């Protein structure tokens, strides 16, 4: 049995360019939009060839009109810095109409204050950096989205399209 | 004196790296880029960026919460 370092080294996969990465993007809320776009744009800036495959709620991140929301419902780890402490939200309060919208607004203003890029900007940077973006056909059918709802420059594909990308990528992430 | 200066103060991860990459694109190989950042995470990140891309981190310093990096574009 070879050790882990050997197994994951580029030499172990002689046919695969070590500077390749794929990300499956499955979530479409404001908070979950960040990891795939931060890692995708940064990898591209570091010279990697990046492919992002958007499926299920991840498809939400490809819409022309982005109005991303975060929910504190069922999210006990979400504690916002307030008045010198960190405040969470009980589920009963989170469930009240308008609370998600308020929490989303609060998180967006916090991000702006801290110099964190809006998702729209990161997405534009990803397009500029030639990140290959594939929208899942099955999800589009299910949720009845058309290409006209989404940004330009997307490819449409399914599971086999992604698997082919994955076989040619040294790093494969599921987010 | 650097050939180009990038003021990335106030920007958070990964913007300093993304903006530095953009600026490096416009430089000739061998020329230098100076980056100013207030992001404490930029210390580890610019080192990793340079190791991975082959650009040279010539020097770095810190004063008053501002980190300054000098990067020479790889030939």
gemmi code that builds the backbone of each chain (N, CA, C; Angstrom):
import gemmi

chains = {
    "A": [
        ("UNK", (0.861, -1.201, 0.000), (0.000, 0.000, 0.000), (0.891, 1.242, 0.000)),
        ("UNK", (0.728, 2.072, -0.966), (1.542, 3.277, -1.009), (0.958, 4.317, -0.066)),
        ("UNK", (1.807, 5.257, 0.338), (1.297, 6.248, 1.290), (0.448, 7.315, 0.588)),
        ("UNK", (-0.202, 8.125, 1.408), (-1.156, 9.094, 0.858), (-0.475, 10.103, -0.051)),
        ("UNK", (0.698, 10.583, 0.390), (1.388, 11.596, -0.390), (1.698, 11.073, -1.786)),
        ("UNK", (2.085, 9.796, -1.844), (2.411, 9.199, -3.140), (1.170, 9.111, -4.018)),
        ("UNK", (0.083, 8.679, -3.369), (-1.146, 8.483, -4.125), (-1.673, 9.792, -4.699)),
        ("UNK", (-1.487, 10.875, -3.936), (-2.084, 12.128, -4.391), (-1.092, 12.998, -5.169)),
        ("UNK", (0.140, 12.543, -5.312), (1.104, 13.362, -6.028), (0.805, 13.309, -7.525)),
        ("UNK", (1.180, 14.377, -8.240), (0.899, 14.398, -9.669), (1.564, 13.230, -10.403)),
        ("UNK", (2.686, 12.743, -9.866), (3.394, 11.653, -10.531), (2.542, 10.397, -10.573)),
        ("UNK", (1.634, 10.280, -9.566), (0.811, 9.082, -9.511), (-0.217, 9.064, -10.643)),
        ("UNK", (-0.488, 10.245, -11.194), (-1.426, 10.349, -12.307), (-0.714, 11.015, -13.484)),
        ("UNK", (0.144, 10.273, -14.170), (1.012, 10.912, -15.153), (0.261, 11.632, -16.268)),
        ("UNK", (-1.005, 11.222, -16.508), (-1.727, 11.851, -17.616), (-2.405, 13.146, -17.225)),
        ("UNK", (-2.402, 13.487, -15.937), (-3.203, 14.629, -15.487), (-2.328, 15.823, -15.146)),
        ("UNK", (-2.674, 16.950, -15.738), (-1.976, 18.201, -15.436), (-2.256, 18.566, -13.977)),
        ("UNK", (-1.210, 18.730, -13.142), (-1.460, 19.059, -11.722), (-2.163, 20.405, -11.553)),
        ("UNK", (-2.079, 21.271, -12.546), (-2.702, 22.592, -12.435), (-4.115, 22.607, -13.015)),
        ("UNK", (-4.927, 21.683, -12.548), (-6.313, 21.613, -13.004), (-7.203, 21.369, -11.798)),
        ("UNK", (-8.361, 21.997, -11.820), (-9.272, 21.858, -10.680), (-10.716, 21.905, -11.157)),
        ("UNK", (-11.545, 21.083, -10.546), (-12.980, 21.185, -10.812), (-13.709, 21.373, -9.490)),
        ("UNK", (-14.815, 22.097, -9.546), (-15.635, 22.310, -8.352), (-17.088, 22.021, -8.720)),
        ("UNK", (-17.739, 21.166, -7.934), (-19.186, 20.976, -8.079), (-19.842, 21.955, -7.119)),
        ("UNK", (-20.687, 22.832, -7.645), (-21.329, 23.869, -6.830), (-22.791, 23.489, -6.624)),
        ("UNK", (-23.146, 23.137, -5.393), (-24.495, 22.610, -5.161), (-25.386, 23.522, -4.322)),
        ("UNK", (-24.816, 24.606, -3.806), (-25.613, 25.445, -2.912), (-25.696, 26.879, -3.416)),
        ("UNK", (-26.825, 27.523, -3.155), (-27.047, 28.828, -3.769), (-27.409, 29.933, -2.811)),
        ("UNK", (-27.081, 29.770, -1.539), (-27.360, 30.868, -0.608), (-26.158, 31.803, -0.548)),
        ("UNK", (-26.363, 32.974, 0.036), (-25.309, 34.001, 0.073), (-24.021, 33.477, 0.694)),
        ("UNK", (-24.142, 32.778, 1.822), (-22.934, 32.283, 2.497), (-22.233, 31.185, 1.685)),
        ("UNK", (-23.014, 30.252, 1.144), (-22.418, 29.132, 0.409), (-21.937, 29.527, -0.977)),
        ("UNK", (-22.273, 30.727, -1.430), (-21.804, 31.174, -2.749), (-20.315, 31.498, -2.705)),
        ("UNK", (-19.809, 31.849, -1.525), (-18.420, 32.320, -1.426), (-17.341, 31.258, -1.643)),
        ("UNK", (-17.396, 30.109, -0.923), (-16.292, 29.153, -1.096), (-15.994, 28.781, -2.557)),
        ("UNK", (-17.013, 28.409, -3.365), (-16.653, 28.022, -4.735), (-16.093, 29.179, -5.560)),
        ("UNK", (-16.660, 30.381, -5.399), (-16.168, 31.494, -6.224), (-14.813, 32.009, -5.740)),
        ("UNK", (-14.575, 31.994, -4.438), (-13.257, 32.412, -3.941), (-12.190, 31.425, -4.415)),
        ("UNK", (-12.457, 30.140, -4.241), (-11.447, 29.143, -4.623), (-11.277, 29.081, -6.137)),
        ("UNK", (-12.369, 29.196, -6.864), (-12.288, 29.150, -8.330), (-11.478, 30.302, -8.893)),
        ("UNK", (-11.780, 31.531, -8.441), (-11.057, 32.697, -8.974), (-9.597, 32.682, -8.522)),
        ("UNK", (-9.350, 32.272, -7.292), (-7.968, 32.260, -6.796), (-7.141, 31.195, -7.525)),
        ("UNK", (-7.733, 30.036, -7.717), (-7.016, 28.978, -8.450), (-6.679, 29.456, -9.857)),
        ("UNK", (-7.643, 30.132, -10.504), (-7.380, 30.648, -11.856), (-6.252, 31.670, -11.819)),
        ("UNK", (-6.251, 32.528, -10.784), (-5.190, 33.541, -10.656), (-3.838, 32.883, -10.416)),
        ("UNK", (-3.840, 31.683, -9.845), (-2.586, 30.975, -9.585), (-2.210, 30.051, -10.739)),
        ("UNK", (-2.884, 30.243, -11.870), (-2.480, 29.536, -13.079), (-3.157, 28.193, -13.302)),
        ("UNK", (-4.174, 27.874, -12.508), (-4.866, 26.604, -12.706), (-5.973, 26.748, -13.738)),
        ("UNK", (-6.236, 25.659, -14.407), (-7.364, 25.607, -15.319), (-8.547, 25.136, -14.486)),
        ("UNK", (-9.600, 25.967, -14.401), (-10.686, 25.683, -13.460), (-12.011, 25.451, -14.187)),
        ("UNK", (-12.724, 24.420, -13.756), (-14.074, 24.167, -14.256), (-15.024, 24.141, -13.067)),
        ("UNK", (-16.148, 24.860, -13.194), (-17.169, 24.834, -12.148), (-18.445, 24.237, -12.736)),
        ("UNK", (-18.980, 23.241, -12.033), (-20.207, 22.587, -12.475), (-21.323, 22.942, -11.499)),
        ("UNK", (-22.343, 23.650, -11.989), (-23.413, 24.166, -11.126), (-24.633, 23.270, -11.206)),
        ("UNK", (-25.016, 22.704, -10.067), (-26.167, 21.806, -10.060), (-27.075, 22.121, -8.866)),
        ("UNK", (-28.310, 21.700, -8.952), (-29.313, 22.008, -7.936), (-29.274, 23.495, -7.530)),
        ("UNK", (-29.197, 23.795, -6.259), (-29.325, 25.206, -5.853), (-28.137, 26.043, -6.302)),
        ("UNK", (-27.057, 25.368, -6.660), (-25.886, 26.083, -7.174), (-26.223, 26.860, -8.439)),
        ("UNK", (-27.201, 26.367, -9.176), (-27.628, 27.021, -10.412), (-28.083, 28.461, -10.153)),
        ("UNK", (-28.602, 28.688, -8.967), (-29.052, 30.021, -8.547), (-27.954, 31.070, -8.705)),
        ("UNK", (-26.695, 30.631, -8.596), (-25.564, 31.568, -8.645), (-25.247, 32.007, -10.065)),
        ("UNK", (-25.909, 31.418, -11.043), (-25.651, 31.779, -12.440), (-26.714, 32.708, -13.002)),
        ("UNK", (-27.705, 33.044, -12.192), (-28.794, 33.886, -12.678), (-28.296, 35.302, -12.956)),
        ("UNK", (-28.883, 35.922, -13.986), (-28.513, 37.310, -14.315), (-28.780, 38.205, -13.116)),
        ("UNK", (-29.983, 38.056, -12.555), (-30.330, 38.860, -11.383), (-30.038, 38.057, -10.127)),
        ("UNK", (-29.038, 38.511, -9.395), (-28.683, 37.816, -8.162), (-29.306, 38.541, -6.987)),
        ("UNK", (-30.075, 37.823, -6.199), (-30.516, 38.400, -4.942), (-30.314, 37.325, -3.883)),
        ("UNK", (-29.053, 37.140, -3.509), (-28.708, 36.019, -2.639), (-29.116, 36.303, -1.204)),
        ("UNK", (-29.614, 35.259, -0.577), (-30.094, 35.379, 0.798), (-29.414, 34.353, 1.679)),
        ("UNK", (-29.334, 34.662, 2.943), (-28.832, 33.700, 3.912), (-29.943, 33.487, 4.937)),
        ("UNK", (-30.003, 32.278, 5.497), (-31.005, 32.011, 6.516), (-30.342, 31.541, 7.802)),
        ("UNK", (-30.825, 32.077, 8.909), (-30.304, 31.615, 10.199), (-31.118, 30.430, 10.712)),
        ("UNK", (-32.155, 30.051, 9.953), (-33.007, 28.929, 10.363), (-32.228, 27.619, 10.246)),
        ("UNK", (-32.135, 26.903, 11.351), (-31.408, 25.637, 11.341), (-29.924, 25.823, 11.128)),
        ("UNK", (-29.416, 27.004, 11.458), (-27.996, 27.292, 11.257), (-27.399, 27.834, 12.562)),
        ("UNK", (-27.182, 26.938, 13.530), (-26.735, 27.397, 14.857), (-25.341, 28.020, 14.843)),
        ("UNK", (-24.572, 27.782, 13.783), (-23.212, 28.333, 13.734), (-23.208, 29.784, 13.272)),
        ("UNK", (-24.336, 30.265, 12.775), (-24.380, 31.634, 12.273), (-24.565, 32.619, 13.414)),
        ("UNK", (-23.441, 33.208, 13.810), (-23.481, 34.192, 14.895), (-22.877, 35.478, 14.374)),
        ("UNK", (-23.674, 36.518, 14.371), (-23.214, 37.789, 13.814), (-22.595, 38.657, 14.909)),
        ("UNK", (-21.501, 39.353, 14.556), (-20.915, 40.268, 15.545), (-21.843, 41.462, 15.760)),
        ("UNK", (-22.278, 41.626, 16.988), (-23.197, 42.726, 17.320), (-22.882, 43.246, 18.712)),
        ("UNK", (-22.775, 44.524, 18.835), (-22.571, 45.173, 20.133), (-21.469, 44.479, 20.937)),
        ("UNK", (-20.374, 44.184, 20.273), (-19.223, 43.616, 20.953), (-19.339, 42.146, 21.300)),
        ("UNK", (-20.420, 41.506, 20.861), (-20.537, 40.063, 21.098), (-20.996, 39.373, 19.825)),
        ("UNK", (-21.183, 38.077, 19.926), (-21.663, 37.321, 18.773), (-23.044, 36.782, 19.062)),
        ("UNK", (-24.004, 37.172, 18.223), (-25.384, 36.799, 18.491), (-25.912, 35.810, 17.468)),
        ("UNK", (-26.446, 34.709, 17.999), (-27.136, 33.750, 17.161), (-28.620, 34.058, 17.170)),
        ("UNK", (-29.385, 33.269, 16.430), (-30.818, 33.523, 16.322), (-31.567, 32.236, 16.640)),
        ("UNK", (-32.495, 32.255, 17.597), (-33.281, 31.041, 17.849), (-34.131, 30.709, 16.624)),
        ("UNK", (-34.337, 29.424, 16.367), (-35.107, 29.012, 15.194), (-36.489, 29.645, 15.134)),
        ("UNK", (-37.102, 29.790, 16.299), (-38.452, 30.348, 16.342), (-38.468, 31.772, 15.784)),
        ("UNK", (-37.401, 32.532, 16.078), (-37.301, 33.905, 15.561), (-36.949, 33.877, 14.079)),
        ("UNK", (-36.020, 32.972, 13.725), (-35.591, 32.872, 12.322), (-36.763, 32.603, 11.393)),
        ("UNK", (-37.762, 31.905, 11.909), (-38.885, 31.495, 11.073), (-39.869, 32.635, 10.786)),
        ("UNK", (-39.720, 33.749, 11.479), (-40.650, 34.870, 11.282), (-40.372, 35.521, 9.919)),
        ("UNK", (-41.435, 35.778, 9.142), (-41.233, 36.412, 7.835), (-40.449, 37.716, 7.972)),
        ("UNK", (-39.491, 37.898, 7.089), (-38.700, 39.127, 7.106), (-37.370, 38.981, 7.825)),
        ("UNK", (-37.248, 37.969, 8.658), (-36.002, 37.822, 9.419), (-34.851, 37.401, 8.499)),
        ("UNK", (-35.125, 36.490, 7.558), (-34.089, 36.094, 6.592), (-33.607, 37.308, 5.802)),
        ("UNK", (-34.549, 38.115, 5.357), (-34.196, 39.291, 4.559), (-33.322, 40.237, 5.371)),
        ("UNK", (-33.686, 40.409, 6.647), (-32.911, 41.301, 7.516), (-31.513, 40.737, 7.763)),
        ("UNK", (-31.445, 39.410, 7.994), (-30.148, 38.774, 8.229), (-29.271, 38.877, 6.982)),
        ("UNK", (-29.887, 38.731, 5.814), (-29.131, 38.814, 4.557), (-28.583, 40.217, 4.360)),
        ("UNK", (-29.418, 41.203, 4.649), (-29.016, 42.597, 4.505), (-27.856, 42.905, 5.448)),
        ("UNK", (-27.974, 42.354, 6.648), (-26.949, 42.563, 7.662), (-25.622, 41.936, 7.226)),
        ("UNK", (-25.698, 40.721, 6.696), (-24.467, 40.053, 6.276), (-23.835, 40.787, 5.100)),
        ("UNK", (-24.654, 41.275, 4.180), (-24.120, 42.010, 3.031), (-23.433, 43.295, 3.470)),
        ("UNK", (-24.023, 43.984, 4.443), (-23.411, 45.241, 4.888), (-22.120, 44.967, 5.647)),
        ("UNK", (-22.103, 43.845, 6.378), (-20.891, 43.427, 7.087), (-19.773, 43.128, 6.073)),
        ("UNK", (-20.137, 42.441, 5.006), (-19.166, 42.094, 3.966), (-18.596, 43.343, 3.307)),
        ("UNK", (-19.487, 44.284, 3.039), (-19.056, 45.527, 2.398), (-18.065, 46.258, 3.296)),
        ("UNK", (-18.403, 46.295, 4.571), (-17.558, 46.978, 5.550), (-16.178, 46.335, 5.641)),
        ("UNK", (-16.114, 45.020, 5.458), (-14.856, 44.291, 5.604), (-14.102, 44.128, 4.283)),
        ("UNK", (-14.580, 44.786, 3.226), (-13.867, 44.721, 1.945), (-13.963, 43.377, 1.257)),
        ("UNK", (-15.054, 42.653, 1.533), (-15.268, 41.365, 0.876), (-16.073, 41.602, -0.402)),
        ("UNK", (-15.596, 41.018, -1.487), (-16.210, 41.276, -2.790), (-17.624, 40.725, -2.859)),
        ("UNK", (-18.558, 41.472, -3.500), (-19.883, 40.894, -3.761), (-19.732, 39.701, -4.714)),
        ("UNK", (-20.645, 38.734, -4.612), (-20.565, 37.540, -5.468), (-20.579, 37.914, -6.945)),
        ("UNK", (-21.358, 38.940, -7.290), (-21.430, 39.361, -8.688), (-20.030, 39.714, -9.218)),
        ("UNK", (-19.246, 40.405, -8.398), (-17.883, 40.782, -8.800), (-16.993, 39.556, -8.957)),
        ("UNK", (-17.074, 38.640, -7.982), (-16.248, 37.428, -8.062), (-16.632, 36.609, -9.293)),
        ("UNK", (-17.928, 36.585, -9.574), (-18.393, 35.838, -10.746), (-17.856, 36.460, -12.026)),
        ("UNK", (-17.861, 37.800, -12.094), (-17.299, 38.473, -13.262), (-15.810, 38.171, -13.402)),
        ("UNK", (-15.098, 38.174, -12.266), (-13.670, 37.865, -12.293), (-13.434, 36.427, -12.762)),
        ("UNK", (-14.340, 35.533, -12.384), (-14.221, 34.140, -12.825), (-14.389, 34.047, -14.342)),
        ("UNK", (-15.379, 34.769, -14.867), (-15.601, 34.774, -16.318), (-14.386, 35.359, -17.029)),
        ("UNK", (-13.880, 36.482, -16.505), (-12.699, 37.130, -17.093), (-11.491, 36.201, -17.104)),
        ("UNK", (-11.388, 35.378, -16.057), (-10.219, 34.492, -15.923), (-10.410, 33.188, -16.696)),
        ("UNK", (-11.444, 33.154, -17.550), (-11.705, 31.970, -18.376), (-12.007, 30.718, -17.568)),
        ("UNK", (-12.623, 30.891, -16.410), (-13.101, 29.721, -15.664), (-14.244, 29.115, -16.481)),
        ("UNK", (-14.141, 27.808, -16.713), (-15.177, 27.131, -17.499), (-16.370, 26.864, -16.589)),
        ("UNK", (-17.562, 27.341, -16.991), (-18.733, 27.152, -16.139), (-19.771, 26.318, -16.875)),
        ("UNK", (-20.183, 25.246, -16.213), (-21.157, 24.336, -16.809), (-22.415, 24.335, -15.949)),
        ("UNK", (-23.572, 24.593, -16.590), (-24.856, 24.539, -15.883), (-25.470, 23.166, -16.112)),
        ("UNK", (-26.019, 22.605, -15.048), (-26.601, 21.259, -15.113), (-27.943, 21.292, -15.841)),
        ("UNK", (-28.013, 20.547, -16.953), (-29.219, 20.516, -17.782), (-30.435, 19.993, -17.013)),
        ("UNK", (-30.202, 18.932, -16.242), (-31.311, 18.321, -15.508), (-31.931, 19.309, -14.510)),
        ("UNK", (-31.071, 20.058, -13.804), (-31.583, 21.041, -12.847), (-32.351, 22.150, -13.562)),
        ("UNK", (-31.830, 22.558, -14.722), (-32.526, 23.598, -15.487), (-33.920, 23.133, -15.879)),
        ("UNK", (-34.017, 21.870, -16.314), (-35.323, 21.304, -16.684), (-36.250, 21.260, -15.483)),
        ("UNK", (-35.703, 20.772, -14.357), (-36.530, 20.577, -13.179), (-37.098, 21.896, -12.655)),
        ("UNK", (-36.215, 22.894, -12.538), (-36.661, 24.178, -11.991), (-37.183, 25.140, -13.068)),
        ("UNK", (-37.223, 24.637, -14.291), (-37.728, 25.432, -15.424), (-36.981, 26.739, -15.601)),
        ("UNK", (-35.665, 26.614, -15.693), (-34.836, 27.769, -16.017), (-34.378, 27.648, -17.461)),
        ("UNK", (-34.336, 28.773, -18.153), (-33.817, 28.786, -19.518), (-32.482, 29.506, -19.545)),
        ("UNK", (-31.755, 29.336, -20.652), (-30.446, 29.975, -20.764), (-30.568, 31.494, -20.713)),
        ("UNK", (-31.762, 31.996, -21.119), (-31.974, 33.446, -21.128), (-32.037, 34.014, -19.704)),
        ("UNK", (-32.254, 33.155, -18.712), (-32.290, 33.614, -17.313), (-30.885, 33.777, -16.736)),
        ("UNK", (-29.906, 33.157, -17.445), (-28.572, 33.045, -16.855), (-27.529, 33.882, -17.603)),
        ("UNK", (-26.382, 34.065, -16.981), (-25.324, 34.882, -17.582), (-24.799, 34.228, -18.860)),
        ("UNK", (-24.123, 35.049, -19.675), (-23.565, 34.576, -20.945), (-22.340, 33.701, -20.698)),
        ("UNK", (-22.011, 32.927, -21.690), (-20.747, 32.200, -21.662), (-20.794, 30.870, -20.938)),
        ("UNK", (-22.013, 30.396, -20.636), (-22.114, 29.115, -19.930), (-22.163, 27.966, -20.919)),
        ("UNK", (-21.694, 26.823, -20.453), (-21.929, 25.593, -21.192), (-23.047, 24.873, -20.472)),
        ("UNK", (-23.764, 24.027, -21.209), (-24.807, 23.228, -20.592), (-24.354, 21.774, -20.669)),
        ("UNK", (-24.513, 21.052, -19.565), (-24.074, 19.659, -19.597), (-24.692, 18.852, -18.486)),
        ("UNK", (-24.390, 17.587, -18.478), (-24.926, 16.695, -17.468), (-23.833, 15.969, -16.714)),
        ("UNK", (-24.218, 14.891, -16.056), (-23.294, 14.145, -15.202), (-22.061, 13.665, -15.983)),
        ("UNK", (-22.280, 13.144, -17.175), (-21.146, 12.620, -17.944), (-20.167, 13.731, -18.317)),
        ("UNK", (-20.719, 14.912, -18.595), (-19.860, 16.062, -18.912), (-18.958, 16.373, -17.727)),
        ("UNK", (-19.556, 16.363, -16.527), (-18.740, 16.638, -15.343), (-17.716, 15.534, -15.095)),
        ("UNK", (-18.146, 14.279, -15.205), (-17.227, 13.163, -14.927), (-16.029, 13.214, -15.877)),
        ("UNK", (-16.272, 13.581, -17.114), (-15.151, 13.698, -18.050), (-14.172, 14.766, -17.560)),
        ("UNK", (-14.714, 15.910, -17.094), (-13.863, 16.973, -16.538), (-13.091, 16.443, -15.336)),
        ("UNK", (-13.792, 15.713, -14.461), (-13.165, 15.215, -13.228), (-12.010, 14.260, -13.533)),
        ("UNK", (-12.167, 13.439, -14.571), (-11.085, 12.497, -14.901), (-9.858, 13.231, -15.410)),
        ("UNK", (-10.049, 14.482, -15.823), (-8.921, 15.259, -16.349), (-8.459, 16.334, -15.372)),
        ("UNK", (-8.995, 16.335, -14.149), (-8.637, 17.351, -13.165), (-7.886, 16.726, -12.004)),
        ("UNK", (-6.858, 17.425, -11.578), (-6.056, 16.912, -10.468), (-6.752, 17.132, -9.129)),
        ("UNK", (-7.475, 18.252, -9.020), (-8.201, 18.573, -7.793), (-9.689, 18.604, -8.118)),
        ("UNK", (-10.472, 17.842, -7.370), (-11.922, 17.846, -7.580), (-12.619, 18.133, -6.252)),
        ("UNK", (-13.379, 19.225, -6.198), (-14.041, 19.618, -4.953), (-15.558, 19.566, -5.098)),
        ("UNK", (-16.216, 19.237, -4.014), (-17.684, 19.253, -3.960), (-18.092, 20.249, -2.880)),
        ("UNK", (-18.794, 21.295, -3.276), (-19.171, 22.322, -2.301), (-20.684, 22.514, -2.299)),
    ],
    "B": [
        ("UNK", (12.599, 51.136, -6.609), (11.257, 51.620, -6.979), (10.561, 50.584, -7.875)),
        ("UNK", (9.369, 50.227, -7.500), (8.636, 49.215, -8.275), (8.148, 49.797, -9.602)),
        ("UNK", (7.979, 48.943, -10.595), (7.486, 49.395, -11.899), (6.011, 49.767, -11.834)),
        ("UNK", (5.294, 49.125, -10.900), (3.862, 49.430, -10.746), (3.475, 49.242, -9.284)),
        ("UNK", (2.523, 50.039, -8.838), (2.073, 49.926, -7.441), (0.581, 49.600, -7.427)),
        ("UNK", (0.203, 48.642, -6.589), (-1.203, 48.268, -6.440), (-1.632, 48.528, -5.000)),
        ("UNK", (-2.578, 49.436, -4.848), (-3.100, 49.715, -3.511), (-4.314, 48.818, -3.265)),
        ("UNK", (-4.122, 47.773, -2.479), (-5.211, 46.836, -2.178), (-5.658, 46.982, -0.732)),
        ("UNK", (-5.408, 48.166, -0.166), (-5.776, 48.390, 1.241), (-7.303, 48.344, 1.384)),
        ("UNK", (-7.763, 47.718, 2.457), (-9.204, 47.650, 2.714), (-9.879, 46.470, 2.038)),
        ("UNK", (-9.170, 45.786, 1.159), (-9.764, 44.645, 0.458), (-9.458, 43.351, 1.187)),
        ("UNK", (-10.430, 42.457, 1.149), (-10.277, 41.183, 1.851), (-10.081, 40.032, 0.856)),
        ("UNK", (-9.661, 38.917, 1.386), (-9.412, 37.695, 0.610), (-10.608, 37.377, -0.282)),
        ("UNK", (-10.439, 37.037, -1.543), (-9.161, 36.861, -2.256), (-8.801, 38.060, -3.134)),
        ("UNK", (-9.432, 39.234, -2.882), (-9.251, 40.355, -3.809), (-7.802, 40.824, -3.981)),
        ("UNK", (-6.998, 40.927, -2.895), (-5.611, 41.355, -3.121), (-4.866, 40.442, -4.113)),
        ("UNK", (-5.091, 39.139, -3.997), (-4.437, 38.186, -4.908), (-4.971, 38.355, -6.334)),
        ("UNK", (-6.294, 38.464, -6.461), (-6.886, 38.575, -7.797), (-6.436, 39.858, -8.484)),
        ("UNK", (-6.367, 40.948, -7.719), (-5.951, 42.228, -8.303), (-4.458, 42.203, -8.634)),
        ("UNK", (-3.678, 41.527, -7.784), (-2.240, 41.413, -8.056), (-2.006, 40.620, -9.342)),
        ("UNK", (-2.765, 39.545, -9.492), (-2.643, 38.725, -10.707), (-2.938, 39.568, -11.944)),
        ("UNK", (-4.004, 40.373, -11.870), (-4.385, 41.238, -12.994), (-3.270, 42.223, -13.319)),
        ("UNK", (-2.705, 42.829, -12.263), (-1.646, 43.820, -12.448), (-0.398, 43.161, -13.042)),
        ("UNK", (-0.081, 41.961, -12.573), (1.110, 41.255, -13.076), (0.970, 40.956, -14.572)),
        ("UNK", (-0.252, 40.719, -14.996), (-0.521, 40.430, -16.410), (-0.031, 41.555, -17.317)),
        ("UNK", (-0.166, 42.798, -16.814), (0.179, 43.959, -17.645), (1.686, 44.261, -17.607)),
        ("UNK", (2.406, 43.572, -16.714), (3.847, 43.834, -16.579), (4.664, 42.955, -17.518)),
        ("UNK", (5.854, 43.453, -17.870), (6.803, 42.626, -18.624), (7.513, 41.707, -17.632)),
        ("UNK", (7.965, 40.556, -18.117), (8.721, 39.630, -17.267), (9.950, 40.344, -16.713)),
        ("UNK", (10.227, 40.135, -15.436), (11.388, 40.764, -14.807), (11.054, 42.082, -14.126)),
        ("UNK", (9.910, 42.667, -14.484), (9.498, 43.917, -13.844), (8.827, 43.629, -12.500)),
        ("UNK", (8.704, 44.676, -11.681), (8.230, 44.452, -10.320), (6.903, 45.152, -10.022)),
        ("UNK", (6.167, 44.545, -9.103), (4.888, 45.085, -8.651), (4.935, 45.227, -7.136)),
        ("UNK", (4.567, 46.417, -6.669), (4.472, 46.617, -5.218), (2.999, 46.587, -4.838)),
        ("UNK", (2.684, 45.805, -3.799), (1.293, 45.678, -3.366), (1.174, 46.125, -1.915)),
        ("UNK", (0.165, 46.956, -1.655), (-0.128, 47.377, -0.284), (-1.418, 46.696, 0.149)),
        ("UNK", (-1.391, 46.035, 1.308), (-2.576, 45.309, 1.776), (-2.750, 45.463, 3.279)),
        ("UNK", (-4.014, 45.531, 3.687), (-4.313, 45.562, 5.123), (-4.855, 44.216, 5.600)),
        ("UNK", (-4.888, 43.235, 4.696), (-5.411, 41.910, 5.024), (-4.322, 41.067, 5.684)),
        ("UNK", (-4.493, 40.717, 6.967), (-3.458, 39.920, 7.649), (-3.230, 38.562, 6.969)),
        ("UNK", (-4.284, 38.050, 6.316), (-4.167, 36.767, 5.617), (-3.301, 36.851, 4.375)),
        ("UNK", (-3.007, 38.082, 3.948), (-2.225, 38.238, 2.717), (-0.789, 37.773, 2.896)),
        ("UNK", (-0.314, 37.704, 4.143), (1.072, 37.282, 4.390), (1.280, 35.847, 3.903)),
        ("UNK", (0.422, 34.964, 4.386), (0.529, 33.562, 3.959), (0.152, 33.417, 2.490)),
        ("UNK", (-0.847, 34.209, 2.061), (-1.371, 34.025, 0.713), (-0.415, 34.495, -0.383)),
        ("UNK", (0.274, 35.617, -0.185), (1.208, 36.054, -1.234), (2.405, 35.116, -1.328)),
        ("UNK", (2.804, 34.548, -0.181), (3.893, 33.565, -0.203), (3.463, 32.336, -1.010)),
        ("UNK", (2.241, 31.857, -0.748), (1.735, 30.675, -1.468), (1.535, 30.983, -2.954)),
        ("UNK", (1.018, 32.173, -3.218), (0.785, 32.586, -4.604), (2.098, 32.573, -5.390)),
        ("UNK", (3.150, 33.134, -4.771), (4.441, 33.218, -5.462), (5.069, 31.835, -5.634)),
        ("UNK", (4.987, 30.988, -4.614), (5.538, 29.628, -4.737), (4.860, 28.870, -5.871)),
        ("UNK", (3.548, 29.056, -6.007), (2.804, 28.289, -7.005), (2.973, 28.835, -8.408)),
        ("UNK", (3.055, 30.162, -8.539), (3.091, 30.760, -9.878), (4.513, 30.972, -10.392)),
        ("UNK", (5.506, 30.891, -9.502), (6.893, 31.090, -9.942), (7.316, 32.548, -9.938)),
        ("UNK", (6.383, 33.462, -9.647), (6.782, 34.862, -9.484), (7.591, 34.986, -8.197)),
        ("UNK", (8.530, 35.953, -8.187), (9.436, 36.025, -7.038), (8.970, 37.064, -6.016)),
        ("UNK", (8.829, 36.608, -4.769), (8.525, 37.538, -3.681), (9.854, 38.119, -3.222)),
        ("UNK", (10.167, 39.304, -3.710), (11.498, 39.886, -3.481), (11.631, 40.349, -2.037)),
        ("UNK", (10.623, 41.062, -1.545), (10.662, 41.476, -0.144), (9.270, 41.794, 0.369)),
        ("UNK", (9.144, 41.770, 1.694), (7.878, 42.171, 2.296), (8.155, 42.847, 3.628)),
        ("UNK", (7.277, 43.776, 3.992), (7.455, 44.477, 5.253), (6.084, 44.871, 5.779)),
        ("UNK", (6.050, 45.256, 7.046), (4.778, 45.628, 7.654), (4.967, 46.859, 8.515)),
        ("UNK", (4.028, 47.772, 8.462), (4.067, 48.935, 9.323), (2.687, 49.551, 9.429)),
        ("UNK", (2.247, 49.871, 10.621), (0.933, 50.492, 10.846), (-0.219, 49.688, 10.258)),
        ("UNK", (-0.106, 48.362, 10.332), (-1.200, 47.521, 9.842), (-1.253, 47.394, 8.325)),
        ("UNK", (-0.234, 47.884, 7.651), (-0.190, 47.750, 6.184), (1.001, 46.878, 5.797)),
        ("UNK", (0.707, 45.831, 5.055), (1.768, 44.960, 4.538), (2.145, 45.408, 3.134)),
        ("UNK", (3.443, 45.441, 2.873), (3.936, 45.816, 1.549), (4.704, 44.635, 0.965)),
        ("UNK", (4.356, 44.268, -0.248), (5.015, 43.156, -0.925), (5.625, 43.660, -2.212)),
        ("UNK", (6.816, 43.154, -2.542), (7.422, 43.439, -3.833), (7.569, 42.126, -4.584)),
        ("UNK", (6.907, 42.048, -5.710), (6.902, 40.795, -6.487), (7.516, 41.058, -7.862)),
        ("UNK", (8.455, 40.197, -8.244), (9.043, 40.298, -9.589), (8.396, 39.252, -10.486)),
        ("UNK", (7.886, 39.710, -11.612), (7.192, 38.799, -12.518), (8.165, 37.772, -13.127)),
        ("UNK", (7.721, 36.530, -13.129), (8.567, 35.442, -13.647), (8.822, 35.637, -15.147)),
        ("UNK", (9.996, 35.212, -15.579), (10.395, 35.372, -16.981), (9.858, 34.275, -17.877)),
    ],
}
model = gemmi.Model(1)
for chain_id, residues in chains.items():
    chain = gemmi.Chain(chain_id)
    for i, (resn, *xyz) in enumerate(residues, 1):
        res = gemmi.Residue()
        res.name, res.seqid = resn, gemmi.SeqId(i, " ")
        for name, pos in zip(("N", "CA", "C"), xyz):
            atom = gemmi.Atom()
            atom.name, atom.element = name, gemmi.Element(name[0])
            atom.pos, atom.b_iso = gemmi.Position(*pos), 0.0
            res.add_atom(atom)
        chain.add_residue(res)
    model.add_chain(chain)
structure = gemmi.Structure()
structure.add_model(model)
structure.setup_entities()
